[in-house]
Amino acid sequence: MVWHQLAFLHWRVPEESLRAHIPRGLELDTFDGSAWLGIVPFRMSGIRPFGLPLPGRLGAFPELNVRTYVTAGGKPGVWFFSLDATSRLAVRTARRWFHLPYFNARMSCHPSPAGEICYASERTHAKAAPWRFQARYRPCGAIRTADALERFLVERYCLYAVNGAGELLRGDIHHVPWPLQPAEVEIETCELFVPQCAARLTATPLAHYAERLDVLSWTLSRLGT
């Protein structure tokens, strides 16, 4: 798959605001004593099983994820609180086969004449609250070598999930290091599922931008197998 026009938006949050939302078997990963909450809007394309032809528009859509950072067995990874997408097929597939909390949403992602990425999402999933996010963001500097905190936040090469039987799963991913640029962001609407963090998200996030990255992912496996 290919990820386009991606923004990493991060807030430092107390560990206790997230710990109750992390499943057993995972530990919150912290940096300088703080946990971090991320909101990541972007566009995906080229989603397909390895070696098969491109699936056209079915393999291209906006996505928005809310995440934090965890470890299991000493391996750092990502825990997703939610993922929103416009592709109903992708949502159904990810929920069933990857055990990830994907939701159907009405979304748009497009550049403005001023060079900003205009991003909007409103969840439309049946029986789910209408979670909304709207922002404008753009790079404001050149690609540079990531510092220690930036590497902690973005260089994550696996994700964790839990299946219906309560088993902890891990899926590995692979890509070159992120071509990060500092970014400016203006958030117009940001509603989040973690009430304890809501007040903190009114602050300006630590923001980064990446124009494009090619990514490989593997199927999930149970930890210890």
N, C-alpha and C positions, 0 to 999 in steps of 0.2 A: 504494500500500500504506500501511498504518498501523502504526507501531511503538508498543507499549504497555509500561509498567512496566519501563523499560530502566535498567540499571545500566552505567555506564562504570567499569571497574576497571583501573587503570593502575599499572605498575611501571617505574621507571627502570632500564635495563639497559645494560651496556657494548655499544658498537657491534659488537665482535668476536664477541659471543655470537649475533648475528643475521645478520651479513653473509653467511655461507656459505649461508644459507637464502633469500637474495634473488636472483632471476634477473638475468642480464645485461640491461643496458638500464635498470635501475632503480637509484636511489641511495637509501640510507637517509636519511630526513629526521630531523634531530636538533634538540633544543632545549637550549640552554646546554651543548652538547657531549655530550649523552646521547641514546641511542635510547630508545624507549618500547615496552613490550609491553602490549597491552590484551586483556582478556577482557570480552566484552559479552553478558550474558544479557538476553533480552527475549521479548516475544510479538508475533507478526505477525498482521495481519488485513487483509481487503479487498484481497488480492493479485489483480490482474486486468490484462489489457491495457487500455490507455486507451480509454474510451468504451464498454466492454462491461459487462454486468451483473455484480453481485457473484456469486462462485462458491460461496457458502455456506461450509460447514465446510472444504471443500478448500482454501480460501484463508486459513485461520486455523490457526496452530500456533506452539509455542515454537521459538526458535532461539537458538543460542549460537555466537559466533564468537571466534576467537583471531587477533589482528591486530598489525601494526605499521604504520609510516608511512614513505612513500617519495615520491620525485619522479621525473618523467621529462619532459624538455623544459621544466623550470621549473614544471610543474603538480603541486602536492601532491595525494596521494591515499592510498588504503589498500591494503595488501597483506595478504590473508587467508592464514594458515597452515592454518586449518580452519574449517568451518562445520558445525554439527550441527543436525538438524531432525527432527521426528517425521513429516513428510509425505514418504512415499516418492516421490510424484509430483513434489514440489518438488525433492527430491534428484536424481532422475533427470534432470529438466529442466535444473537448474542445472549439473550435471556435463556434460551433452551440449552444451547450447547456450551456456552462459556460461563454461564451462571453469573452474569454481570447485570447490575441494576440499570439496564437501558430503558428509556422512556421515549414514546413518540412525542414529537414536538413540531411546531411551526417555526421555521427558522429562516434567516437570511444572512448572507455574508458577501459584501461587495465593497470595492474601493470607491471612495468619493473623489470628486475632482481635486480636492485638496491633498489627496494622497493618504488619507486615513482609511482604515478598514472599518466599515460600519457593520456591526454585528447585533443581531436581535434573535431572541429565542423565547418561545412561550410553550410550556408543556401542555399537550393535548391528550395525554394517555388516559385511558378509561380509569375512573375512580382515583386518579391522582390529582393532587393540588396543582393549580395552574402556575407552577414555578416560572418566573420570568427573569430574563437577564437582557440588558441592552447596554452597549458600550461602543465607543470609538477609540481605536488605538493605531499607533504607527511607530516605526523605528525612529530613533532620534540620535543615532550614532553608528559607527562602523562595527562590523563583526570583530570580536576580540576574544582573547583567551579567557575562559571562565575562571573566576576566583573560587575559593573553597566552598563558600555558601552556594554559589550558583551551581557548582558541580553536584553538591548534595541535593539540590532541588530538582535538577533536570536529568542528570545522568543516571537513570534508573533503568535496569535492563530486565525487569520482570514485573508482573502484576500478580496480585493474590485475589482469590475469590473463595466462596464457600458454596458447596452444592446443596441440594435438597436434603441430603442425609447428614448435613453438618460437617462434612469433611473439608479440610482446608486444601485448596488447590493452588498451583503456581503455573503461570505461563511465561516462558522466556520470550524476550524480544531482542532484536539486534539492529543497530544503526551506527553510523559514524557519530562522533561527538557533535552536539548541537551547534549550529552556526549562529550563536546568540548575538543579538544587538540590544543595547538599552532601548527602552520604549517609553512613550508617553501614552497615558490612557485617561479617558473621561468616561466614568461609569454613570449611566443615567438611571438604571434600575438594576438592583441586585437583591434577590430574595434567596435565602439560603435555608436549608433544612435544619441546621444546627443552631437552635435559639441562643445558646450560650455564646456563640461567636458573632451574632448579628451586629451588635454594637461596634465591635472591633472592625468590621468590614466597611464602616463609613470612612475609615482612614485610607489614605492613598496607598495602594499596594506597591510592593516591589515588582516592577514590570520589565519583561523582556519580550523580544520579538524574534521569530525565525520565519524566513520566507518559504523555505521548502526543506523537507527531509524525507528520504526513502527509508522504509521500515520493513523488516521481516518479523513475523511473529509465529510462535509455535502453539500447538494445541496444549490444553491444560493437562497437568498430571497431579495425582495426589502426592502430598508431601510424604517423603519416606519411601516412594516407589521409584 
